[in-house]
Amino acid sequence: MIYRLMMTTLVVGLAGVAVGMMDSTFKHYYSKYAEYEDMKKTGIQEVTFVGEVEVVE
């Protein structure tokens, strides 16, 4: 029973550290590479998909 409790604590702790690292990394790179206007917007932004681009030689 103690083994199960310790393993559960370890797994939950590692999951928490991993989520914290992902959040911190996202915030760091988003603030570094996102444009200022994009960081001010909090709503839904329009995203357009560009299909295959033909290269004319």
C-alpha positions as CSV (number, residue, x, y, z in Angstrom):
1,M,0.0,0.0,0.0
2,I,2.8,2.4,0.8
3,Y,4.5,1.5,-2.5
4,R,1.3,2.4,-4.4
5,L,1.0,5.7,-2.6
6,M,4.6,6.6,-3.3
7,M,4.3,5.7,-7.0
8,T,1.1,7.7,-7.3
9,T,2.8,10.7,-5.7
10,L,5.8,10.3,-8.0
11,V,3.7,10.1,-11.2
12,V,1.5,13.0,-10.2
13,G,4.5,15.1,-9.3
14,L,6.3,14.3,-12.6
15,A,3.1,15.1,-14.5
16,G,2.9,18.4,-12.7
17,V,6.5,19.3,-13.5
18,A,6.0,18.4,-17.1
19,V,2.9,20.6,-17.5
20,G,4.7,23.4,-15.8
21,M,7.6,23.1,-18.1
22,M,5.4,23.1,-21.2
23,D,3.5,26.2,-20.0
24,S,6.7,28.1,-19.2
25,T,8.2,27.2,-22.5
26,F,5.1,28.2,-24.4
27,K,5.0,31.6,-22.6
28,H,8.7,32.2,-23.2
29,Y,8.6,31.5,-27.0
30,Y,5.2,33.1,-27.5
31,S,6.4,36.4,-26.0
32,K,9.7,36.1,-27.9
33,Y,8.3,35.5,-31.4
34,A,4.7,36.7,-31.4
35,E,3.9,40.1,-32.8
36,Y,2.8,42.7,-30.3
37,E,-0.7,43.0,-32.0
38,D,-1.2,39.3,-31.6
39,M,-0.4,39.3,-27.9
40,K,-3.0,42.0,-27.2
41,K,-5.8,40.0,-28.8
42,T,-7.7,37.7,-26.4
43,G,-10.5,36.6,-28.7
44,I,-10.7,34.2,-31.6
45,Q,-8.5,35.1,-34.5
46,E,-9.2,34.2,-38.2
47,V,-7.0,31.5,-39.5
48,T,-6.9,30.8,-43.3
49,F,-5.5,27.7,-44.8
50,V,-3.3,28.1,-47.9
51,G,-3.4,25.0,-50.1
52,E,-0.6,23.8,-52.2
53,V,1.5,26.6,-53.8
54,E,2.4,26.0,-57.4
55,V,5.9,27.1,-58.3
56,V,6.2,28.5,-61.9
57,E,9.6,28.2,-63.4
